[in-house]
């Protein structure tokens, strides 16, 4: 049986473009909604939430927990870690995987089979550190 194609969605398309074209990490739902409104796209909170859930289920978007109590979203691209400033909230990418070699040790000591991980460093960014 053929699976039905999803209906076209300007909101999904705009979210996909926003997350892939802007070099930014950890968009909150409010920030994405504001970005869509800035592009004159009519959307409400629940529409954006449903579109993000659909994109996440399709593997195009990752929901990221950066330790600030907000669900955040980014394009599902290459694996990387994050670093977040405790003062201003700036989020940056830490390239590569810093714990790749540790997964075997974790599996051996816990009995788990590791399928994924997320690591968020926190501290002070250069601007806040020098202030």
N, CA, C and O atoms as CSV, one atom per row, in Angstrom:
chain,resi,resn,atom,element,x,y,z
A,1,UNK,N,N,0.838,-1.178,0.000
A,1,UNK,CA,C,0.000,0.000,0.000
A,1,UNK,C,C,0.888,1.248,0.000
A,1,UNK,O,O,1.846,1.338,0.768
A,2,UNK,N,N,0.567,2.181,-0.846
A,2,UNK,CA,C,1.335,3.412,-0.930
A,2,UNK,C,C,0.977,4.341,0.220
A,2,UNK,O,O,-0.188,4.494,0.585
A,3,UNK,N,N,2.014,4.954,0.777
A,3,UNK,CA,C,1.797,5.906,1.854
A,3,UNK,C,C,1.442,7.255,1.250
A,3,UNK,O,O,2.063,7.691,0.281
A,4,UNK,N,N,0.448,7.909,1.821
A,4,UNK,CA,C,0.004,9.199,1.306
A,4,UNK,C,C,1.076,10.261,1.519
A,4,UNK,O,O,1.733,10.305,2.559
A,5,UNK,N,N,1.234,11.097,0.531
A,5,UNK,CA,C,2.163,12.221,0.653
A,5,UNK,C,C,1.520,13.269,1.555
A,5,UNK,O,O,0.314,13.501,1.473
A,6,UNK,N,N,2.305,13.895,2.404
A,6,UNK,CA,C,1.730,14.943,3.249
A,6,UNK,C,C,1.308,16.136,2.402
A,6,UNK,O,O,1.898,16.423,1.360
A,7,UNK,N,N,0.278,16.820,2.873
A,7,UNK,CA,C,-0.167,18.011,2.153
A,7,UNK,C,C,0.921,19.073,2.216
A,7,UNK,O,O,1.656,19.154,3.200
A,8,UNK,N,N,1.025,19.879,1.180
A,8,UNK,CA,C,1.999,20.974,1.222
A,8,UNK,C,C,1.705,21.887,2.412
A,8,UNK,O,O,0.546,22.128,2.752
A,9,UNK,N,N,2.749,22.380,3.027
A,9,UNK,CA,C,2.589,23.237,4.195
A,9,UNK,C,C,3.583,24.393,4.129
A,9,UNK,O,O,4.787,24.185,4.282
A,10,UNK,N,N,3.091,25.600,3.904
A,10,UNK,CA,C,3.987,26.755,3.884
A,10,UNK,C,C,4.722,26.936,5.215
A,10,UNK,O,O,5.866,27.391,5.237
A,11,UNK,N,N,4.065,26.580,6.321
A,11,UNK,CA,C,4.705,26.723,7.634
A,11,UNK,C,C,5.858,25.740,7.758
A,11,UNK,O,O,6.949,26.117,8.186
A,12,UNK,N,N,5.630,24.478,7.386
A,12,UNK,CA,C,6.717,23.485,7.431
A,12,UNK,C,C,7.864,23.906,6.531
A,12,UNK,O,O,9.029,23.826,6.921
A,13,UNK,N,N,7.537,24.351,5.334
A,13,UNK,CA,C,8.578,24.775,4.391
A,13,UNK,C,C,9.379,25.948,4.944
A,13,UNK,O,O,10.604,25.976,4.821
A,14,UNK,N,N,8.700,26.909,5.547
A,14,UNK,CA,C,9.388,28.077,6.108
A,14,UNK,C,C,10.240,27.685,7.312
A,14,UNK,O,O,11.344,28.203,7.477
A,15,UNK,N,N,9.744,26.780,8.153
A,15,UNK,CA,C,10.531,26.315,9.300
A,15,UNK,C,C,11.772,25.566,8.832
A,15,UNK,O,O,12.869,25.774,9.350
A,16,UNK,N,N,11.586,24.699,7.856
A,16,UNK,CA,C,12.717,23.941,7.304
A,16,UNK,C,C,13.780,24.906,6.777
A,16,UNK,O,O,14.968,24.738,7.052
A,17,UNK,N,N,13.353,25.902,6.029
A,17,UNK,CA,C,14.289,26.886,5.471
A,17,UNK,C,C,14.972,27.681,6.579
A,17,UNK,O,O,16.183,27.899,6.533
A,18,UNK,N,N,14.215,28.104,7.555
A,18,UNK,CA,C,14.778,28.891,8.660
A,18,UNK,C,C,15.838,28.094,9.411
A,18,UNK,O,O,16.911,28.616,9.711
A,19,UNK,N,N,15.544,26.843,9.712
A,19,UNK,CA,C,16.467,26.021,10.493
A,19,UNK,C,C,17.707,25.612,9.706
A,19,UNK,O,O,18.770,25.412,10.294
A,20,UNK,N,N,17.590,25.487,8.398
A,20,UNK,CA,C,18.750,25.063,7.610
A,20,UNK,C,C,19.579,26.239,7.091
A,20,UNK,O,O,20.784,26.094,6.881
A,21,UNK,N,N,18.959,27.387,6.884
A,21,UNK,CA,C,19.666,28.513,6.273
A,21,UNK,C,C,20.291,29.476,7.274
A,21,UNK,O,O,21.212,30.211,6.918
A,22,UNK,N,N,19.819,29.490,8.505
A,22,UNK,CA,C,20.367,30.404,9.510
A,22,UNK,C,C,21.390,29.666,10.362
A,22,UNK,O,O,21.072,28.627,10.941
A,23,UNK,N,N,22.598,30.176,10.448
A,23,UNK,CA,C,23.659,29.494,11.208
A,23,UNK,C,C,23.500,29.719,12.713
A,23,UNK,O,O,24.339,30.359,13.348
A,24,UNK,N,N,22.440,29.198,13.256
A,24,UNK,CA,C,22.121,29.423,14.654
A,24,UNK,C,C,21.715,28.104,15.290
A,24,UNK,O,O,21.216,27.207,14.610
A,25,UNK,N,N,21.925,27.990,16.576
A,25,UNK,CA,C,21.593,26.747,17.270
A,25,UNK,C,C,20.538,26.992,18.328
A,25,UNK,O,O,20.530,28.025,18.996
A,26,UNK,N,N,19.660,26.035,18.467
A,26,UNK,CA,C,18.708,26.061,19.558
A,26,UNK,C,C,17.634,27.127,19.468
A,26,UNK,O,O,17.504,27.953,20.372
A,27,UNK,N,N,16.860,27.120,18.388
A,27,UNK,CA,C,15.746,28.054,18.245
A,27,UNK,C,C,14.625,27.633,19.192
A,27,UNK,O,O,14.257,26.459,19.229
A,28,UNK,N,N,14.085,28.569,19.950
A,28,UNK,CA,C,12.895,28.269,20.750
A,28,UNK,C,C,11.674,28.387,19.843
A,28,UNK,O,O,11.748,28.970,18.762
A,29,UNK,N,N,10.562,27.834,20.288
A,29,UNK,CA,C,9.338,27.913,19.505
A,29,UNK,C,C,8.923,29.375,19.323
A,29,UNK,O,O,8.491,29.766,18.239
A,30,UNK,N,N,9.051,30.179,20.373
A,30,UNK,CA,C,8.709,31.604,20.278
A,30,UNK,C,C,9.586,32.324,19.255
A,30,UNK,O,O,9.099,33.164,18.498
A,31,UNK,N,N,10.867,31.999,19.233
A,31,UNK,CA,C,11.785,32.634,18.280
A,31,UNK,C,C,11.447,32.238,16.843
A,31,UNK,O,O,11.508,33.067,15.935
A,32,UNK,N,N,11.094,30.974,16.643
A,32,UNK,CA,C,10.710,30.527,15.301
A,32,UNK,C,C,9.412,31.196,14.858
A,32,UNK,O,O,9.282,31.603,13.704
A,33,UNK,N,N,8.461,31.308,15.767
A,33,UNK,CA,C,7.197,31.964,15.443
A,33,UNK,C,C,7.437,33.429,15.066
A,33,UNK,O,O,6.851,33.924,14.104
A,34,UNK,N,N,8.288,34.117,15.814
A,34,UNK,CA,C,8.619,35.514,15.499
A,34,UNK,C,C,9.301,35.620,14.135
A,34,UNK,O,O,9.036,36.556,13.379
A,35,UNK,N,N,10.172,34.672,13.821
A,35,UNK,CA,C,10.854,34.668,12.522
A,35,UNK,C,C,9.850,34.482,11.380
A,35,UNK,O,O,9.958,35.141,10.346
A,36,UNK,N,N,8.875,33.588,11.566
A,36,UNK,CA,C,7.847,33.388,10.541
A,36,UNK,C,C,7.017,34.655,10.362
A,36,UNK,O,O,6.706,35.044,9.236
A,37,UNK,N,N,6.659,35.295,11.470
A,37,UNK,CA,C,5.889,36.538,11.375
A,37,UNK,C,C,6.705,37.631,10.691
A,37,UNK,O,O,6.151,38.434,9.941
A,38,UNK,N,N,8.014,37.673,10.939
A,38,UNK,CA,C,8.884,38.656,10.279
A,38,UNK,C,C,8.924,38.435,8.768
A,38,UNK,O,O,9.173,39.366,8.001
A,39,UNK,N,N,8.676,37.197,8.352
A,39,UNK,CA,C,8.633,36.866,6.923
A,39,UNK,C,C,7.213,36.966,6.375
A,39,UNK,O,O,6.928,36.491,5.276
A,40,UNK,N,N,6.315,37.595,7.159
A,40,UNK,CA,C,4.910,37.800,6.778
A,40,UNK,C,C,4.153,36.505,6.543
A,40,UNK,O,O,3.260,36.445,5.698
A,41,UNK,N,N,4.510,35.469,7.288
A,41,UNK,CA,C,3.795,34.204,7.200
A,41,UNK,C,C,2.853,34.112,8.391
A,41,UNK,O,O,3.276,34.220,9.542
A,42,UNK,N,N,1.590,33.916,8.106
A,42,UNK,CA,C,0.591,33.823,9.169
A,42,UNK,C,C,0.631,32.425,9.780
A,42,UNK,O,O,0.370,31.430,9.103
A,43,UNK,N,N,0.959,32.367,11.060
A,43,UNK,CA,C,1.010,31.083,11.770
A,43,UNK,C,C,0.787,31.357,13.245
A,43,UNK,O,O,1.120,32.432,13.744
A,44,UNK,N,N,0.223,30.381,13.940
A,44,UNK,CA,C,0.068,30.522,15.380
A,44,UNK,C,C,0.931,29.482,16.086
A,44,UNK,O,O,1.542,28.622,15.452
A,45,UNK,N,N,0.967,29.580,17.396
A,45,UNK,CA,C,1.813,28.729,18.226
A,45,UNK,C,C,1.559,27.244,17.953
A,45,UNK,O,O,2.501,26.479,17.751
A,46,UNK,N,N,0.282,26.838,17.947
A,46,UNK,CA,C,-0.027,25.409,17.784
A,46,UNK,C,C,0.335,24.899,16.391
A,46,UNK,O,O,0.749,23.748,16.248
A,47,UNK,N,N,0.185,25.732,15.368
A,47,UNK,CA,C,0.558,25.323,14.009
A,47,UNK,C,C,2.064,25.096,13.912
A,47,UNK,O,O,2.511,24.116,13.317
A,48,UNK,N,N,2.840,26.001,14.497
A,48,UNK,CA,C,4.297,25.858,14.480
A,48,UNK,C,C,4.709,24.630,15.283
A,48,UNK,O,O,5.597,23.886,14.866
A,49,UNK,N,N,4.071,24.413,16.432
A,49,UNK,CA,C,4.374,23.247,17.264
A,49,UNK,C,C,4.106,21.946,16.500
A,49,UNK,O,O,4.941,21.042,16.501
A,50,UNK,N,N,2.953,21.853,15.853
A,50,UNK,CA,C,2.623,20.644,15.072
A,50,UNK,C,C,3.593,20.455,13.907
A,50,UNK,O,O,4.015,19.333,13.626
A,51,UNK,N,N,3.946,21.543,13.234
A,51,UNK,CA,C,4.885,21.448,12.108
A,51,UNK,C,C,6.255,20.976,12.585
A,51,UNK,O,O,6.889,20.154,11.923
A,52,UNK,N,N,6.717,21.483,13.723
A,52,UNK,CA,C,8.004,21.044,14.273
A,52,UNK,C,C,7.957,19.576,14.672
A,52,UNK,O,O,8.916,18.840,14.440
A,53,UNK,N,N,6.852,19.147,15.270
A,53,UNK,CA,C,6.714,17.730,15.627
A,53,UNK,C,C,6.748,16.848,14.388
A,53,UNK,O,O,7.342,15.770,14.410
A,54,UNK,N,N,6.116,17.295,13.307
A,54,UNK,CA,C,6.125,16.525,12.062
A,54,UNK,C,C,7.544,16.449,11.509
A,54,UNK,O,O,8.002,15.375,11.119
A,55,UNK,N,N,8.244,17.587,11.474
A,55,UNK,CA,C,9.619,17.606,10.971
A,55,UNK,C,C,10.543,16.767,11.850
A,55,UNK,O,O,11.474,16.134,11.352
A,56,UNK,N,N,10.287,16.762,13.148
A,56,UNK,CA,C,11.085,15.926,14.058
A,56,UNK,C,C,10.825,14.441,13.785
A,56,UNK,O,O,11.764,13.646,13.739
A,57,UNK,N,N,9.569,14.072,13.606
A,57,UNK,CA,C,9.222,12.676,13.318
A,57,UNK,C,C,9.828,12.211,12.000
A,57,UNK,O,O,10.149,11.032,11.846
A,58,UNK,N,N,9.986,13.122,11.057
A,58,UNK,CA,C,10.590,12.800,9.761
A,58,UNK,C,C,12.116,12.788,9.819
A,58,UNK,O,O,12.769,12.436,8.837
A,59,UNK,N,N,12.687,13.171,10.962
A,59,UNK,CA,C,14.139,13.166,11.119
A,59,UNK,C,C,14.837,14.397,10.573
A,59,UNK,O,O,16.065,14.424,10.484
A,60,UNK,N,N,14.071,15.417,10.205
A,60,UNK,CA,C,14.666,16.633,9.646
A,60,UNK,C,C,15.083,17.628,10.724
A,60,UNK,O,O,15.954,18.470,10.502
A,61,UNK,N,N,14.457,17.525,11.888
A,61,UNK,CA,C,14.666,18.481,12.970
A,61,UNK,C,C,14.966,17.720,14.250
A,61,UNK,O,O,14.415,16.646,14.490
A,62,UNK,N,N,15.839,18.281,15.064
A,62,UNK,CA,C,16.128,17.722,16.386
A,62,UNK,C,C,15.587,18.653,17.453
A,62,UNK,O,O,15.714,19.874,17.358
A,63,UNK,N,N,14.980,18.059,18.472
A,63,UNK,CA,C,14.609,18.824,19.662
A,63,UNK,C,C,15.808,18.752,20.594
A,63,UNK,O,O,16.296,17.664,20.901
A,64,UNK,N,N,16.280,19.898,21.040
A,64,UNK,CA,C,17.509,19.974,21.827
A,64,UNK,C,C,17.203,20.576,23.194
A,64,UNK,O,O,16.520,21.596,23.292
A,65,UNK,N,N,17.710,19.945,24.239
A,65,UNK,CA,C,17.590,20.478,25.597
A,65,UNK,C,C,18.919,21.119,25.957
A,65,UNK,O,O,19.928,20.431,26.110
A,66,UNK,N,N,18.915,22.435,26.091
A,66,UNK,CA,C,20.146,23.162,26.399
A,66,UNK,C,C,20.224,23.560,27.869
A,66,UNK,O,O,21.050,24.389,28.251
A,67,UNK,N,N,19.368,22.969,28.686
A,67,UNK,CA,C,19.430,23.196,30.118
A,67,UNK,C,C,18.782,24.479,30.598
A,67,UNK,O,O,19.011,24.897,31.733
A,68,UNK,N,N,17.973,25.114,29.752
A,68,UNK,CA,C,17.317,26.352,30.176
A,68,UNK,C,C,15.813,26.180,30.343
A,68,UNK,O,O,15.088,27.163,30.499
A,69,UNK,N,N,15.339,24.934,30.312
A,69,UNK,CA,C,13.924,24.661,30.526
A,69,UNK,C,C,13.037,24.866,29.314
A,69,UNK,O,O,11.819,24.723,29.423
A,70,UNK,N,N,13.599,25.194,28.173
A,70,UNK,CA,C,12.820,25.403,26.952
A,70,UNK,C,C,13.145,24.312,25.944
A,70,UNK,O,O,14.291,23.881,25.823
A,71,UNK,N,N,12.122,23.874,25.224
A,71,UNK,CA,C,12.371,22.996,24.081
A,71,UNK,C,C,12.966,23.871,22.987
A,71,UNK,O,O,12.447,24.946,22.688
A,72,UNK,N,N,14.043,23.409,22.401
A,72,UNK,CA,C,14.696,24.150,21.326
A,72,UNK,C,C,14.862,23.220,20.132
A,72,UNK,O,O,14.887,21.998,20.279
A,73,UNK,N,N,14.972,23.811,18.961
A,73,UNK,CA,C,14.984,23.038,17.727
A,73,UNK,C,C,16.126,23.484,16.832
A,73,UNK,O,O,16.523,24.649,16.829
A,74,UNK,N,N,16.648,22.521,16.069
A,74,UNK,CA,C,17.652,22.827,15.054
A,74,UNK,C,C,17.583,21.767,13.969
A,74,UNK,O,O,17.033,20.684,14.170
A,75,UNK,N,N,18.149,22.094,12.819
A,75,UNK,CA,C,18.179,21.142,11.709
A,75,UNK,C,C,19.020,19.937,12.097
A,75,UNK,O,O,20.033,20.067,12.784
A,76,UNK,N,N,18.594,18.773,11.652
A,76,UNK,CA,C,19.319,17.532,11.924
A,76,UNK,C,C,20.430,17.393,10.888
A,76,UNK,O,O,20.244,16.798,9.827
A,77,UNK,N,N,21.580,17.953,11.219
A,77,UNK,CA,C,22.728,17.900,10.310
A,77,UNK,C,C,23.790,17.006,10.937
A,77,UNK,O,O,23.456,15.984,11.536
A,78,UNK,N,N,25.032,17.363,10.814
A,78,UNK,CA,C,26.099,16.549,11.392
A,78,UNK,C,C,26.045,16.595,12.913
A,78,UNK,O,O,25.635,17.594,13.505
A,79,UNK,N,N,26.464,15.504,13.529
A,79,UNK,CA,C,26.449,15.440,14.991
A,79,UNK,C,C,27.450,16.439,15.566
A,79,UNK,O,O,28.575,16.569,15.083
A,80,UNK,N,N,27.019,17.127,16.589
A,80,UNK,CA,C,27.880,18.081,17.284
A,80,UNK,C,C,27.336,18.294,18.691
A,80,UNK,O,O,26.191,17.955,18.992
A,81,UNK,N,N,28.162,18.849,19.523
A,81,UNK,CA,C,27.758,19.185,20.881
A,81,UNK,C,C,27.492,20.691,20.932
A,81,UNK,O,O,27.744,21.405,19.961
A,82,UNK,N,N,26.987,21.163,22.059
A,82,UNK,CA,C,26.686,22.583,22.226
A,82,UNK,C,C,27.385,23.138,23.456
A,82,UNK,O,O,27.731,22.408,24.385
A,83,UNK,N,N,27.584,24.446,23.435
A,83,UNK,CA,C,28.076,25.159,24.609
A,83,UNK,C,C,27.186,26.390,24.780
A,83,UNK,O,O,26.928,27.121,23.824
A,84,UNK,N,N,26.721,26.607,26.018
A,84,UNK,CA,C,25.765,27.676,26.314
A,84,UNK,C,C,26.333,28.600,27.376
A,84,UNK,O,O,26.851,28.143,28.394
A,85,UNK,N,N,26.233,29.916,27.134
A,85,UNK,CA,C,26.710,30.906,28.101
A,85,UNK,C,C,25.693,31.037,29.232
A,85,UNK,O,O,24.509,31.271,28.985
A,86,UNK,N,N,26.152,30.888,30.456
A,86,UNK,CA,C,25.274,31.003,31.623
A,86,UNK,C,C,24.785,32.429,31.848
A,86,UNK,O,O,23.778,32.639,32.524
A,87,UNK,N,N,25.485,33.402,31.291
A,87,UNK,CA,C,25.126,34.796,31.521
A,87,UNK,C,C,24.173,35.338,30.453
A,87,UNK,O,O,23.085,35.810,30.782
A,88,UNK,N,N,24.567,35.275,29.189
A,88,UNK,CA,C,23.753,35.876,28.121
A,88,UNK,C,C,22.902,34.863,27.355
A,88,UNK,O,O,22.020,35.255,26.591
A,89,UNK,N,N,23.153,33.570,27.548
A,89,UNK,CA,C,22.357,32.540,26.881
A,89,UNK,C,C,22.802,32.185,25.479
A,89,UNK,O,O,22.156,31.367,24.824
A,90,UNK,N,N,23.885,32.775,24.996
A,90,UNK,CA,C,24.399,32.453,23.665
A,90,UNK,C,C,24.698,30.959,23.569
A,90,UNK,O,O,25.259,30.365,24.490
A,91,UNK,N,N,24.318,30.370,22.450
A,91,UNK,CA,C,24.575,28.951,22.210
A,91,UNK,C,C,25.470,28.829,20.991
A,91,UNK,O,O,25.217,29.454,19.961
A,92,UNK,N,N,26.511,28.025,21.108
A,92,UNK,CA,C,27.428,27.786,19.996
A,92,UNK,C,C,27.607,26.290,19.796
A,92,UNK,O,O,27.337,25.486,20.689
A,93,UNK,N,N,28.061,25.942,18.617
A,93,UNK,CA,C,28.344,24.551,18.284
A,93,UNK,C,C,29.766,24.198,18.692
A,93,UNK,O,O,30.703,24.967,18.476
A,94,UNK,N,N,29.907,23.024,19.285
A,94,UNK,CA,C,31.225,22.441,19.525
A,94,UNK,C,C,31.361,21.364,18.459
A,94,UNK,O,O,30.673,20.346,18.540
A,95,UNK,N,N,32.222,21.547,17.464
A,95,UNK,CA,C,32.279,20.607,16.351
A,95,UNK,C,C,32.705,19.209,16.773
A,95,UNK,O,O,33.494,19.020,17.699
A,96,UNK,N,N,32.156,18.253,16.066
A,96,UNK,CA,C,32.540,16.863,16.289
A,96,UNK,C,C,31.897,16.263,17.519
A,96,UNK,O,O,31.096,16.901,18.202
A,97,UNK,N,N,32.260,15.045,17.782
A,97,UNK,CA,C,31.737,14.309,18.927
A,97,UNK,C,C,32.869,14.088,19.915
A,97,UNK,O,O,33.853,13.413,19.612
A,98,UNK,N,N,32.721,14.655,21.080
A,98,UNK,CA,C,33.775,14.572,22.081
A,98,UNK,C,C,33.695,13.317,22.939
A,98,UNK,O,O,34.632,13.016,23.679
A,99,UNK,N,N,32.596,12.586,22.851
A,99,UNK,CA,C,32.448,11.403,23.702
A,99,UNK,C,C,32.374,10.105,22.902
A,99,UNK,O,O,32.056,9.053,23.458
A,100,UNK,N,N,32.660,10.169,21.627
A,100,UNK,CA,C,32.566,8.984,20.766
A,100,UNK,C,C,33.305,7.787,21.351
A,100,UNK,O,O,32.765,6.681,21.371
A,101,UNK,N,N,34.517,7.987,21.822
A,101,UNK,CA,C,35.299,6.889,22.375
A,101,UNK,C,C,34.799,6.395,23.716
A,101,UNK,O,O,35.180,5.308,24.152
A,102,UNK,N,N,33.956,7.166,24.379
A,102,UNK,CA,C,33.462,6.790,25.704
A,102,UNK,C,C,32.245,5.883,25.661
A,102,UNK,O,O,31.903,5.268,26.670
A,103,UNK,N,N,31.587,5.788,24.521
A,103,UNK,CA,C,30.347,5.015,24.482
A,103,UNK,C,C,30.581,3.541,24.792
A,103,UNK,O,O,29.744,2.910,25.438
A,104,UNK,N,N,31.692,2.986,24.350
A,104,UNK,CA,C,31.970,1.575,24.652
A,104,UNK,C,C,32.152,1.358,26.148
A,104,UNK,O,O,31.694,0.350,26.685
A,105,UNK,N,N,32.808,2.282,26.819
A,105,UNK,CA,C,32.980,2.182,28.267
A,105,UNK,C,C,31.633,2.282,28.977
A,105,UNK,O,O,31.367,1.528,29.913
A,106,UNK,N,N,30.791,3.200,28.541
A,106,UNK,CA,C,29.462,3.351,29.139
A,106,UNK,C,C,28.647,2.081,28.924
A,106,UNK,O,O,27.978,1.611,29.845
A,107,UNK,N,N,28.697,1.529,27.732
A,107,UNK,CA,C,27.968,0.287,27.463
A,107,UNK,C,C,28.483,-0.847,28.337
A,107,UNK,O,O,27.696,-1.617,28.887
A,108,UNK,N,N,29.802,-0.952,28.467
A,108,UNK,CA,C,30.395,-2.039,29.255
A,108,UNK,C,C,30.041,-1.923,30.733
A,108,UNK,O,O,29.818,-2.937,31.394
A,109,UNK,N,N,29.986,-0.716,31.255
A,109,UNK,CA,C,29.731,-0.556,32.690
A,109,UNK,C,C,28.253,-0.518,33.050
A,109,UNK,O,O,27.894,-0.778,34.199
A,110,UNK,N,N,27.387,-0.198,32.084
A,110,UNK,CA,C,25.959,-0.088,32.400
A,110,UNK,C,C,25.105,-1.194,31.803
A,110,UNK,O,O,23.994,-1.443,32.271
A,111,UNK,N,N,25.618,-1.861,30.768
A,111,UNK,CA,C,24.818,-2.862,30.079
A,111,UNK,C,C,23.884,-2.265,29.035
A,111,UNK,O,O,23.187,-2.997,28.331
A,112,UNK,N,N,23.867,-0.952,28.933
A,112,UNK,CA,C,23.037,-0.292,27.929
A,112,UNK,C,C,23.664,-0.441,26.551
A,112,UNK,O,O,24.874,-0.626,26.420
A,113,UNK,N,N,22.826,-0.357,25.533
A,113,UNK,CA,C,23.299,-0.225,24.164
A,113,UNK,C,C,23.042,1.231,23.774
A,113,UNK,O,O,21.890,1.639,23.624
A,114,UNK,N,N,24.099,2.006,23.612
A,114,UNK,CA,C,23.973,3.436,23.350
A,114,UNK,C,C,23.510,3.663,21.916
A,114,UNK,O,O,24.123,3.169,20.969
A,115,UNK,N,N,22.423,4.413,21.767
A,115,UNK,CA,C,21.903,4.743,20.443
A,115,UNK,C,C,22.046,6.224,20.114
A,115,UNK,O,O,22.021,6.608,18.945
A,116,UNK,N,N,22.196,7.052,21.140
A,116,UNK,CA,C,22.303,8.491,20.916
A,116,UNK,C,C,22.778,9.153,22.203
A,116,UNK,O,O,22.714,8.564,23.283
A,117,UNK,N,N,23.249,10.369,22.071
A,117,UNK,CA,C,23.594,11.164,23.248
A,117,UNK,C,C,23.572,12.638,22.880
A,117,UNK,O,O,23.706,13.004,21.713
A,118,UNK,N,N,23.404,13.463,23.874
A,118,UNK,CA,C,23.468,14.914,23.717
A,118,UNK,C,C,24.318,15.448,24.858
A,118,UNK,O,O,24.134,15.060,26.012
A,119,UNK,N,N,25.232,16.322,24.542
A,119,UNK,CA,C,26.117,16.897,25.534
A,119,UNK,C,C,26.082,18.416,25.396
A,119,UNK,O,O,26.275,18.955,24.307
A,120,UNK,N,N,25.833,19.097,26.511
A,120,UNK,CA,C,25.800,20.555,26.518
A,120,UNK,C,C,26.785,21.051,27.565
A,120,UNK,O,O,26.647,20.764,28.754
A,121,UNK,N,N,27.772,21.795,27.108
A,121,UNK,CA,C,28.712,22.442,28.019
A,121,UNK,C,C,28.106,23.779,28.427
A,121,UNK,O,O,27.326,24.364,27.676
A,122,UNK,N,N,28.456,24.256,29.599
A,122,UNK,CA,C,28.005,25.582,30.005
A,122,UNK,C,C,29.169,26.332,30.626
A,122,UNK,O,O,30.095,25.730,31.170
A,123,UNK,N,N,29.110,27.641,30.540
A,123,UNK,CA,C,30.175,28.488,31.065
A,123,UNK,C,C,29.924,29.923,30.670
A,123,UNK,O,O,28.777,30.321,30.468
A,124,UNK,N,N,30.972,30.698,30.557
A,124,UNK,CA,C,30.857,32.092,30.149
A,124,UNK,C,C,31.502,32.290,28.785
A,124,UNK,O,O,32.637,31.871,28.555
A,125,UNK,N,N,30.763,32.936,27.880
A,125,UNK,CA,C,31.296,33.219,26.548
A,125,UNK,C,C,32.398,34.274,26.669
A,125,UNK,O,O,32.518,34.917,27.712
A,126,UNK,N,N,33.202,34.461,25.618
A,126,UNK,CA,C,34.284,35.450,25.685
A,126,UNK,C,C,33.807,36.858,26.052
A,126,UNK,O,O,34.482,37.555,26.810
A,127,UNK,N,N,32.654,37.285,25.526
A,127,UNK,CA,C,32.152,38.634,25.833
A,127,UNK,C,C,31.789,38.778,27.301
A,127,UNK,O,O,32.150,39.768,27.938
A,128,UNK,N,N,31.074,37.795,27.842
A,128,UNK,CA,C,30.653,37.866,29.246
A,128,UNK,C,C,31.838,37.670,30.187
A,128,UNK,O,O,31.887,38.264,31.265
A,129,UNK,N,N,32.781,36.844,29.780
A,129,UNK,CA,C,33.963,36.590,30.605
A,129,UNK,C,C,34.793,37.858,30.771
A,129,UNK,O,O,35.360,38.093,31.838
A,130,UNK,N,N,34.866,38.675,29.724
A,130,UNK,CA,C,35.691,39.880,29.790
A,130,UNK,C,C,34.941,41.082,30.367
A,130,UNK,O,O,35.542,42.126,30.621
A,131,UNK,N,N,33.643,40.938,30.573
A,131,UNK,CA,C,32.840,42.069,31.101
A,131,UNK,C,C,32.987,42.220,32.601
A,131,UNK,O,O,32.383,43.114,33.194
